[in-house]
């Protein structure tokens, strides 16, 4: 069953390189705003051409055949695709001289994982690279596998997409489902772009911010992120876009169909908004003397900060390097929000509100059992985007296991920063931001950060985006593939 060959794995990469060649050309659209940057196009055209030639080589070798892949091979393809993406999409930064390899991989991984941490000096880099970063975030938010399915009608696309942590098959046809999801995301971007321009944000900035808000990515185009615009209207528009991006794709389909009552019956959605309200109230109360502004602006600032953290977007309207020392309550709230994250099947990161809801429901049921007669049946049901579903022991165990592994990795990553002399709270915040694909920083992430710490953050971002366990399975399956081939050759 194709266990002894890498052909089922390698046969997929012709399409990956073809997609990457297209992705590298999209940033040229920025010339409509900044035509004087025409000399920068060579940094995108050359790697695009190379990717296209490589795709032709794969097509010639494999005759455009898609081999049937088992589950392990699908996971290998998925993880290798993301790693390949981080390398290839970092090339324009390298050949332009803006970043070295480590820094380019870091920013590319940050964009692809929709994290938003960056070592790019956005005050001096050309605008074409700013749009390029935003495009990478859209690409990473929607998911490379989903885009591949839409463009190339990959017959094994749903299995790969499911392996990526999604189950959003809205139609029997995966291609039709993928097309609908991308149309919804693009629709949100166009609407957000329009409203941001109406709120007096420059059109180029508005396009980038709309893309990164919906993708819950958080790459900014100004030095102080959203704070530079100093506009309540802009803050509100971005809050709405961030929330939409952090809801599952299925939930967004319900919203677009006007089924709002059904949306607010979904358990994870209700918990999501409850947490936002509670955290925003606490933040508002404990920061009331920290910001010299009106009550409305103060509340809005609190809501924006909480939403940005829990959705994993990472836009900021305050200086977190100051908050970390001046207001420990707000610092703690933002940290908890980053760890929780948005919904499973969305562009957001973190543990995911879906898993938190499963664990809380399980705790509630266990408490209920203590005072409920043994002969009385306790229904274990959760309302999800697709309707009511049974809460099984497997769901609970998987969620608990994931949370446990997530926290272990969070501690390990934190200790890496502590070893290099940063305080525990600073280290915990920075790595939590990377692992949760958030992108908020207290000033640690910079071009001068030690390379090993940049790689630590990069690994954290990729682990968070690929749901951690998939990466573990990837290494196990790679080892099995090589072991099988080695044993077979020895037996010949």
HELIX and SHEET records of a PDB file:
HELIX    1   1 UNK A    7  UNK A   10  1                                   4    
HELIX    2   2 UNK A   13  UNK A   26  1                                  14    
HELIX    3   3 UNK A   27  UNK A   32  5                                   6    
HELIX    4   4 UNK A   35  UNK A   40  5                                   6    
HELIX    5   5 UNK A   42  UNK A   62  1                                  21    
HELIX    6   6 UNK A   71  UNK A   88  1                                  18    
HELIX    7   7 UNK A   91  UNK A   95  1                                   5    
HELIX    8   8 UNK A  101  UNK A  112  1                                  12    
HELIX    9   9 UNK A  127  UNK A  142  1                                  16    
HELIX   10  10 UNK A  144  UNK A  152  1                                   9    
HELIX   11  11 UNK A  157  UNK A  163  1                                   7    
HELIX   12  12 UNK A  174  UNK A  198  1                                  25    
HELIX   13  13 UNK A  203  UNK A  214  1                                  12    
HELIX   14  14 UNK A  225  UNK A  229  5                                   5    
HELIX   15  15 UNK A  232  UNK A  246  1                                  15    
HELIX   16  16 UNK A  249  UNK A  256  1                                   8    
HELIX   17  17 UNK A  260  UNK A  263  1                                   4    
HELIX   18  18 UNK A  267  UNK A  286  1                                  20    
HELIX   19  19 UNK A  295  UNK A  310  1                                  16    
HELIX   20  20 UNK A  320  UNK A  326  1                                   7    
HELIX   21  21 UNK A  328  UNK A  340  1                                  13    
HELIX   22  22 UNK A  353  UNK A  371  1                                  19    
HELIX   23  23 UNK A  393  UNK A  419  1                                  27    
HELIX   24  24 UNK A  424  UNK A  435  1                                  12    
HELIX   25  25 UNK A  451  UNK A  465  1                                  15    
HELIX   26  26 UNK A  469  UNK A  491  1                                  23    
SHEET    1   A 2 UNK A 381  UNK A 384  0                                        
SHEET    2   A 2 UNK A 387  UNK A 390 -1                                        
END                                                                             
